Amino acid sequence: MTPQWDALLRSLRDPACMAGHSEATWDLLLRQALSAGVLARLGALARAAGIEPSLPLAVRRQMRALLAVSEEQRRAVRWELVMLSRDLGDLPGPIMLLKGAAYVAGDLPPAPGRLFSDIDILVPHEQLDHAEAALMLGGWNSAAESAYDERYYRQWMHELPPLVHVRRQTNLDLHHNILPLTARIKTQSAPLLAAASRVAEFPRFSLPAPADQVLHSATHLMHEGDWRHGLRDIADLDSLLRHHGSMPGFWNGLLARAAELSLGRPLFYGLELCQTYLHTPVPEEALQRCPGRPGPLARALMRALLRRALTGAHRGSMAPGTQLAEFALYVRSHYLRMPLHLLLPHLIVKAVSRPSPNQARSEDANPAQQP
């Protein structure tokens, strides 16, 4: 990332430094943090560090507004877990929470200041139909936009089409794996479910084991094609590593688990990003021994691409070559997701089915005519 981002990175690493920022620094930092999705996190960090009263009034107001949204969303997630416990009460197998829902239910460090777009749960593949039927009876409907999208999710992906509740309009992703069935990395959900621990407050659900939380966070980060919120996801991973990293045997267990699940490559890149940008205390030995560690050329190329792509969150602070880096990482994400003989027809179908600008404007102007 460029020097323009130094103040934001320092604020995430050392929240106390925010008390000394000038008005000019805040002017750019606020816009960058908002675009990158980390302004609420900065507010939570400032509050935890006890420096919130010393921040400029305009800064405090923006942070408090987003923290209020975050707190309301956390309450909403907890309520949805109560309702989902009822909807899925007859499901015989385990139900594991992922990402934001897991952070909230487990009261984990990434939760404060986090904003949510959906709830993610994972069930065994053999119980997917049972879970979907139970959710439909509970008022959840598919949000797939076409029959092709339904087929795309059900035949190739690691989750069903997104679900939306008819009354509460909550979004839910029902997973059966953490990577698509067609992905180049093959991993299974059974070991994740077997190692998960029950949530005391929501006993119908379980949380991934600490190592699995880190691996899923790193995998999600490194298999995404859109890096505009990449810094937010790096901050999530950083907080998990700082939280779990002091546990005896954690790092050896993490590397062994990465080898077992074939997730060493995304783990390596995730650890390196955290170490580089947020100074996460990652043991050098863990990077050296990480399974799937890429060669020097691949590491150098990814560093160059990521350094640029992460600046794309704020268009006024982009590094030279950012758009090219974003495109390259977008192509990489699709290459990792599907083999070419499936990917190319898929991209063609999506390009052809995308409405033209004139059609989109016409539909916006005549909403009654929309299907």
C-alpha positions in Angstrom: 0.0 0.0 0.0 1.1 3.6 -0.6 2.3 6.1 2.1 -1.2 7.7 1.8 -2.5 4.7 3.8 0.1 4.8 6.6 -2.2 6.7 9.0 -5.0 4.2 8.6 -2.7 1.2 9.0 -1.0 2.8 12.1 -4.5 3.4 13.6 -5.4 -0.2 13.2 -2.1 -1.4 14.6 -1.9 1.1 17.5 -5.3 2.7 18.2 -3.7 5.1 20.8 -2.0 7.0 17.9 -5.4 8.3 16.8 -5.4 10.8 19.6 -2.6 12.6 17.9 -3.9 12.8 14.3 -4.3 16.2 12.8 -7.4 17.5 11.1 -5.8 17.0 7.7 -4.9 13.4 8.6 -8.5 12.7 9.7 -9.9 14.2 6.5 -8.3 11.5 4.4 -8.3 8.7 7.0 -12.1 8.9 7.5 -12.8 8.6 3.8 -10.4 5.7 3.4 -11.7 3.9 6.5 -15.3 4.3 5.4 -14.6 3.0 1.9 -12.6 0.1 3.3 -15.3 -0.9 5.8 -13.1 -0.4 8.9 -14.4 2.9 10.3 -16.7 1.2 12.8 -13.7 -1.0 13.8 -11.6 2.0 14.5 -14.4 3.4 16.6 -14.5 0.1 18.6 -10.7 0.2 19.0 -10.7 3.9 20.1 -13.4 3.1 22.7 -11.5 0.1 24.0 -8.3 2.1 24.2 -10.0 4.9 26.2 -9.1 7.6 23.7 -12.6 8.2 22.2 -13.2 11.5 24.1 -10.0 13.0 22.8 -11.0 12.5 19.1 -12.4 15.5 17.1 -16.2 15.8 17.5 -16.9 15.2 13.8 -14.8 12.0 14.0 -16.6 10.8 17.2 -20.0 11.4 15.6 -19.2 9.3 12.6 -17.7 6.5 14.6 -20.6 6.4 17.1 -23.1 6.3 14.3 -21.5 3.3 12.7 -21.0 1.6 16.1 -24.7 2.1 16.8 -25.4 0.3 13.5 -23.0 -2.4 14.3 -24.5 -3.0 17.8 -28.0 -3.1 16.3 -26.8 -5.6 13.7 -25.3 -7.8 16.4 -28.6 -7.8 18.3 -30.3 -8.7 15.1 -27.9 -11.6 14.5 -28.5 -13.0 17.9 -32.3 -12.8 17.4 -31.9 -14.6 14.0 -30.0 -17.3 15.7 -32.9 -17.8 18.1 -35.3 -18.0 15.2 -33.0 -20.3 13.2 -32.7 -22.6 16.2 -36.5 -23.1 15.9 -36.5 -23.5 12.2 -33.7 -26.1 12.2 -34.6 -27.7 15.5 -35.4 -31.1 13.9 -32.2 -31.3 11.8 -30.3 -34.3 13.2 -26.8 -33.2 12.3 -24.6 -30.3 13.5 -25.0 -26.7 12.3 -21.8 -24.6 12.3 -21.7 -20.8 12.3 -19.3 -19.1 9.9 -17.7 -15.6 9.7 -19.7 -12.8 11.3 -22.3 -15.0 12.9 -19.6 -17.0 14.5 -17.8 -13.9 15.8 -21.0 -12.6 17.4 -22.1 -15.9 18.9 -18.6 -16.7 20.2 -18.0 -13.1 21.4 -14.8 -13.2 19.4 -12.5 -10.2 18.8 -13.6 -9.4 15.2 -17.2 -8.8 16.4 -16.9 -5.2 17.8 -17.5 -2.7 15.1 -18.2 -5.3 12.4 -21.0 -4.7 9.9 -23.0 -7.6 8.6 -24.6 -8.3 5.3 -25.8 -11.9 5.9 -25.6 -14.9 8.2 -23.6 -17.9 7.2 -24.2 -21.5 8.4 -22.8 -24.8 7.4 -24.4 -28.2 7.5 -23.3 -31.7 6.3 -23.9 -32.2 2.6 -26.1 -35.2 3.2 -28.4 -33.0 5.3 -28.6 -30.1 2.9 -32.0 -31.0 1.5 -33.4 -31.5 5.0 -32.1 -28.1 6.1 -33.4 -26.3 3.1 -36.9 -27.8 3.5 -37.0 -26.8 7.1 -35.9 -23.2 6.3 -38.5 -22.9 3.6 -41.2 -23.9 6.1 -39.8 -21.2 8.3 -40.3 -18.5 5.7 -36.9 -18.5 3.9 -37.0 -18.2 0.1 -34.3 -18.4 -2.6 -33.0 -15.1 -3.9 -31.5 -16.6 -7.1 -32.2 -14.3 -10.0 -32.6 -17.1 -12.7 -32.9 -20.8 -13.3 -29.3 -20.7 -14.4 -28.2 -19.2 -11.0 -30.1 -22.0 -9.2 -28.2 -24.6 -11.2 -24.9 -22.8 -10.8 -25.1 -22.8 -7.0 -26.6 -26.3 -6.6 -24.3 -28.1 -9.1 -21.0 -26.4 -8.6 -20.8 -24.2 -5.5 -20.3 -24.8 -1.8 -23.6 -23.2 -0.8 -27.2 -23.0 -1.9 -28.5 -19.8 -3.6 -28.8 -17.0 -1.0 -31.9 -17.2 1.1 -34.1 -14.2 2.2 -36.7 -14.3 4.9 -40.1 -13.2 3.6 -40.9 -11.0 6.6 -37.6 -10.0 8.2 -35.7 -9.6 4.9 -32.6 -11.2 6.5 -30.1 -12.8 4.2 -28.8 -16.3 4.9 -26.2 -18.4 3.2 -26.6 -22.1 3.7 -23.2 -23.8 3.1 -22.1 -27.4 2.9 -18.4 -26.7 2.4 -16.1 -23.7 2.6 -14.9 -23.9 -1.0 -16.8 -24.7 -4.2 -17.1 -28.3 -5.3 -15.2 -27.3 -8.5 -12.4 -25.4 -6.7 -8.8 -26.4 -7.4 -8.3 -26.8 -3.7 -10.3 -29.8 -2.5 -11.3 -29.8 1.1 -14.0 -31.5 3.2 -16.4 -30.1 5.7 -16.6 -33.2 7.9 -13.3 -32.4 9.8 -14.5 -28.9 10.4 -17.8 -30.1 11.8 -16.1 -32.8 13.9 -13.8 -30.3 15.6 -16.4 -27.6 16.3 -17.6 -26.7 19.8 -21.1 -26.1 20.9 -22.2 -22.5 21.6 -23.4 -22.2 25.2 -25.9 -19.4 24.4 -27.2 -21.0 21.3 -26.8 -24.8 21.8 -28.2 -25.7 18.4 -25.1 -24.2 16.8 -21.4 -24.7 17.0 -18.3 -22.7 16.4 -15.3 -23.7 14.3 -12.2 -24.7 16.3 -9.7 -21.8 16.7 -7.4 -23.1 13.9 -10.4 -23.6 11.6 -11.6 -20.0 12.3 -8.2 -18.8 11.1 -8.1 -21.1 8.1 -11.6 -20.1 7.0 -10.8 -16.4 7.4 -7.6 -16.7 5.4 -9.3 -18.8 2.7 -12.2 -16.4 2.4 -9.7 -13.5 2.1 -7.5 -15.1 -0.5 -10.3 -16.6 -2.7 -12.3 -13.4 -3.1 -12.2 -11.5 -6.3 -13.1 -8.1 -4.9 -10.5 -6.5 -2.7 -12.2 -3.2 -1.8 -12.9 -4.6 1.6 -9.7 -6.6 1.8 -8.3 -4.5 4.6 -11.4 -5.3 6.7 -10.9 -9.0 6.2 -7.2 -8.7 7.0 -8.1 -7.0 10.2 -10.5 -9.8 11.0 -7.7 -12.4 10.5 -5.3 -10.3 12.5 -7.6 -10.1 15.5 -8.2 -13.9 15.4 -4.5 -14.6 15.2 -3.7 -12.2 18.2 -6.5 -13.8 20.2 -5.7 -17.5 19.5 -1.9 -17.1 18.9 -1.0 -17.1 22.5 -2.6 -20.5 23.2 0.0 -23.3 23.8 0.6 -25.3 20.7 -1.6 -23.1 18.5 0.9 -22.4 15.7 2.0 -26.1 15.3 -1.6 -27.1 15.4 -2.6 -24.5 12.8 0.1 -25.7 10.4 -0.9 -29.3 10.8 -4.5 -28.4 10.3 -3.7 -26.4 7.1 -1.9 -29.5 5.7 -4.8 -31.7 6.6 -7.3 -29.5 4.9 -5.1 -28.5 1.9 -5.3 -24.8 2.9 -1.7 -24.0 3.4 -1.4 -21.7 0.4 -4.2 -19.3 1.4 -2.9 -19.5 5.0 0.5 -18.4 4.0 -0.7 -15.4 2.0 -3.1 -14.4 4.9 -0.3 -14.6 7.5 2.0 -12.6 5.3 -0.6 -9.9 4.7 -1.3 -9.6 8.4 2.4 -9.5 9.3 3.2 -6.9 6.6 0.3 -4.4 7.1 -0.8 -4.9 10.7 2.4 -6.2 12.2 0.6 -9.3 13.5 3.0 -11.3 15.7 3.3 -14.3 13.3 6.3 -16.5 14.2 8.8 -16.5 11.3 9.0 -20.3 11.7 5.3 -20.5 10.9 5.8 -18.8 7.6 8.8 -20.9 6.8 7.1 -24.2 7.6 3.7 -23.3 6.2 2.4 -26.1 3.9 1.9 -25.0 0.3 4.3 -22.1 0.7 4.6 -20.6 -2.7 8.0 -20.1 -4.5 9.8 -16.7 -4.6 8.4 -15.7 -8.0 4.8 -16.4 -7.0 5.3 -14.6 -3.7 6.7 -11.5 -5.4 3.9 -11.4 -7.9 1.2 -11.7 -5.3 2.8 -9.1 -3.1 2.9 -6.6 -6.0 -0.7 -7.3 -6.9 -2.1 -7.1 -3.4 -0.1 -4.0 -2.5 -1.9 -2.2 -5.3 -5.4 -3.9 -5.1 -5.7 -3.0 -1.4 -5.6 0.7 -2.3 -8.6 0.3 -4.6 -10.9 0.8 -1.6 -10.6 4.5 -1.9 -10.3 5.8 -5.5 -8.6 9.0 -4.5 -5.7 7.0 -2.9 -5.1 4.3 -5.5 -1.6 3.2 -6.3 -0.4 3.2 -10.0 -1.5 0.0 -11.6 -4.4 -0.7 -9.2 -7.0 -1.4 -11.8 -4.8 -3.9 -13.5 -4.0 -5.6 -10.2 -7.7 -5.7 -9.4 -8.5 -7.4 -12.7 -5.7 -9.9 -12.3 -6.9 -10.9 -8.8 -10.5 -11.1 -10.1 -9.3 -13.5 -12.8 -7.3 -15.5 -10.3 -10.3 -15.9 -8.0 -12.4 -17.3 -10.8 -9.5 -19.6 -11.9 -9.3 -21.0 -8.4 -13.1 -21.4 -8.2 -13.8 -23.3 -11.5 -11.9 -25.2 -14.2 -11.7 -23.4 -17.5 -14.1 -25.7 -19.3 -16.8 -24.6 -16.8 -15.6 -21.1 -16.1 -15.6 -19.8 -19.7 -19.2 -20.9 -20.5 -20.3 -19.5 -17.1 -18.7 -16.1 -17.8 -20.3 -16.0 -21.3 -23.8 -16.7 -19.8 -23.4 -14.0 -17.2 -22.2 -11.5 -19.7 -25.1 -12.2 -22.1 -27.7 -12.2 -19.4 -26.6 -8.9 -18.0 -29.2 -6.2 -18.8 -28.1 -3.5 -21.2 -27.8 0.0 -19.7 -30.9 1.1 -21.6 -32.9 -1.9 -20.4 -31.8 -1.3 -16.8 -32.8 2.4 -17.0 -36.1 1.4 -18.5 -36.8 -1.1 -15.7 -35.9 1.4 -13.1 -38.3 3.9 -14.6 -41.1 1.3 -14.8 -40.9 -0.8 -11.7 -44.4 -2.1 -12.2 -43.2 -4.0 -15.3 -40.5 -5.8 -13.5 -41.1 -9.6 -13.0 
